Amino acid sequence: MASKLTNSHSSSQYGANPVKKDEIRLNEMGSEVVEGYTCKPKDYDPERAIMHYKTLLLLCDDERCGKAGKTDMASELREILKEMGLNKGENRIKVSRTGCYGTCRFRQVCQVTGNTQANGNTKNNALWLKNTHLFKEEKWREIFKLLSEDKTLREELDKEAFIPMKVYY
């Protein structure tokens, strides 16, 4: 039986689209994926470096927030990043799902974290965006463009986009 070769992130069903029997799929790092998984490599190499990211977006996908948008927001954002060419390379933006942050009154939330060990903007580190389930595709594209260009989100976006934070010193 012939195998079908696909990229593990080519589907908007990322995360819900495991490799099937007799299917060969490559993950973003170019490794063949284990049957039953979406991106787990068959040949584990503990010495292989992880893929660089400039910015990490931690998107709440727990019970309340996940239902707020009624769509698979993380997969949609990954598709936009691919279209913009920001899923790889020096300006890569990574989207990860998280459990509950306890900020349900601001649902759906997204924490922005700049990779300050490399080329992330320190002023974009530990920012919290609220009600992201209401953001349209154009808004996300604007945010991704700002992040890739090292713009400071607090200076570029309406202050209503952010969760107010109390900082203890």
C-alpha positions as CSV (number, residue, x, y, z in Angstrom):
1,M,0.0,0.0,0.0
2,A,1.4,3.4,-1.0
3,S,1.9,6.0,1.8
4,K,0.6,9.5,1.7
5,L,3.2,12.2,2.6
6,T,1.8,15.3,4.3
7,N,3.0,18.1,6.6
8,S,1.6,17.8,10.1
9,H,0.7,21.5,10.3
10,S,-1.0,21.7,6.9
11,S,-4.4,21.0,8.3
12,S,-6.6,23.4,10.2
13,Q,-7.3,20.3,12.3
14,Y,-3.9,20.5,13.9
15,G,-4.0,18.7,17.2
16,A,-7.1,16.7,16.2
17,N,-5.5,15.1,13.2
18,P,-3.2,12.3,14.2
19,V,-1.1,10.3,11.8
20,K,-3.0,7.3,10.4
21,K,-1.7,3.8,9.7
22,D,0.4,3.7,6.5
23,E,0.5,7.5,6.4
24,I,3.9,9.3,6.4
25,R,3.9,12.8,7.8
26,L,6.7,15.3,8.6
27,N,6.6,17.8,11.5
28,E,7.8,21.4,11.2
29,M,11.4,20.2,12.1
30,G,11.3,17.7,9.2
31,S,11.1,14.6,11.3
32,E,8.7,11.7,10.5
33,V,5.8,11.6,12.9
34,V,4.7,8.6,15.0
35,E,1.4,7.0,14.1
36,G,-1.4,8.3,16.4
37,Y,0.3,11.6,17.0
38,T,0.2,15.0,15.2
39,C,3.9,16.0,15.6
40,K,5.8,13.6,17.8
41,P,9.0,12.5,16.0
42,K,9.7,8.8,15.4
43,D,13.4,9.3,15.8
44,Y,13.9,11.1,19.1
45,D,17.2,13.1,19.3
46,P,17.7,14.5,22.7
47,E,20.6,16.7,21.4
48,R,18.5,18.4,18.7
49,A,17.8,22.0,19.5
50,I,14.2,23.2,19.7
51,M,12.9,25.5,17.0
52,H,13.6,29.2,17.8
53,Y,10.8,31.6,18.4
54,K,10.9,35.3,18.8
55,T,7.5,35.5,20.5
56,L,5.4,32.9,22.3
57,L,1.6,33.4,22.5
58,L,0.0,31.4,25.3
59,L,-3.7,31.1,24.5
60,C,-6.2,30.0,27.1
61,D,-8.1,27.1,25.7
62,D,-9.6,25.7,28.9
63,E,-13.3,25.1,29.5
64,R,-14.7,28.7,29.6
65,C,-12.2,30.4,27.3
66,G,-12.2,27.5,24.8
67,K,-16.0,27.8,24.5
68,A,-16.0,31.6,24.3
69,G,-14.8,31.7,20.7
70,K,-16.5,28.4,19.6
71,T,-13.6,27.8,17.1
72,D,-10.2,26.3,17.3
73,M,-8.4,29.6,17.8
74,A,-4.9,28.2,18.1
75,S,-5.1,26.4,14.8
76,E,-6.6,29.5,13.1
77,L,-3.7,31.6,14.4
78,R,-1.1,29.1,13.2
79,E,-2.6,29.2,9.7
80,I,-2.4,33.0,9.7
81,L,1.2,32.8,10.9
82,K,2.0,30.3,8.1
83,E,0.4,32.6,5.5
84,M,2.5,35.5,6.8
85,G,5.7,33.5,6.9
86,L,6.0,33.9,10.6
87,N,5.8,30.2,11.5
88,K,9.6,29.7,10.9
89,G,12.8,31.7,11.0
90,E,14.2,34.6,13.0
91,N,10.8,36.3,13.6
92,R,8.9,33.0,14.4
93,I,5.8,33.4,16.5
94,K,4.7,30.3,18.3
95,V,1.1,29.7,19.6
96,S,0.6,27.3,22.4
97,R,-2.7,26.3,24.2
98,T,-2.8,26.6,27.9
99,G,-5.2,25.6,30.7
100,C,-7.0,28.0,32.9
101,Y,-5.3,31.2,34.0
102,G,-8.1,32.2,36.4
103,T,-8.9,35.3,34.3
104,C,-12.3,34.1,33.0
105,R,-13.8,37.6,33.3
106,F,-11.5,38.6,30.5
107,R,-12.0,35.5,28.4
108,Q,-10.4,34.4,26.0
109,V,-7.0,35.6,27.1
110,C,-3.6,35.4,25.5
111,Q,-0.3,36.0,27.3
112,V,2.4,37.4,25.0
113,T,6.0,36.4,25.9
114,G,9.0,37.8,24.1
115,N,12.1,35.6,23.8
116,T,14.3,38.0,25.5
117,Q,17.3,35.6,25.5
118,A,17.4,36.1,21.7
119,N,15.7,38.8,19.7
120,G,12.4,39.4,21.5
121,N,11.3,42.8,22.5
122,T,11.5,43.1,26.4
123,K,8.6,45.6,26.3
124,N,6.4,42.9,24.8
125,N,7.2,40.4,27.6
126,A,4.4,39.2,29.9
127,L,1.6,41.2,28.3
128,W,-1.9,39.9,28.6
129,L,-4.5,40.4,25.9
130,K,-8.2,40.1,26.8
131,N,-11.3,39.0,25.0
132,T,-9.2,37.7,22.1
133,H,-12.1,35.5,21.0
134,L,-13.6,38.8,19.7
135,F,-10.5,39.7,17.6
136,K,-11.0,39.4,13.9
137,E,-8.3,38.0,11.5
138,E,-7.2,41.6,10.6
139,K,-6.5,42.3,14.3
140,W,-4.4,39.2,14.7
141,R,-2.5,40.0,11.5
142,E,-1.8,43.5,12.9
143,I,-0.5,42.1,16.1
144,F,1.7,39.5,14.3
145,K,3.1,42.3,12.1
146,L,3.9,44.5,15.1
147,L,5.6,41.7,16.9
148,S,7.7,40.7,13.9
149,E,8.8,44.3,13.4
150,D,9.8,44.7,17.1
151,K,7.0,47.3,17.7
152,T,5.9,47.7,21.3
153,L,2.3,46.5,21.6
154,R,1.3,48.8,24.4
155,E,2.3,51.8,22.2
156,E,0.6,50.5,19.1
157,L,-2.7,49.0,20.3
158,D,-5.7,50.5,22.2
159,K,-5.2,50.2,25.9
160,E,-8.5,48.4,26.1
161,A,-6.9,45.3,24.5
162,F,-4.8,44.6,27.6
163,I,-5.7,43.2,31.0
164,P,-4.7,45.6,33.8
165,M,-2.0,44.1,36.0
166,K,-1.1,44.8,39.6
167,V,2.6,44.3,40.1
168,Y,4.1,43.7,43.5
169,Y,7.6,44.7,44.2
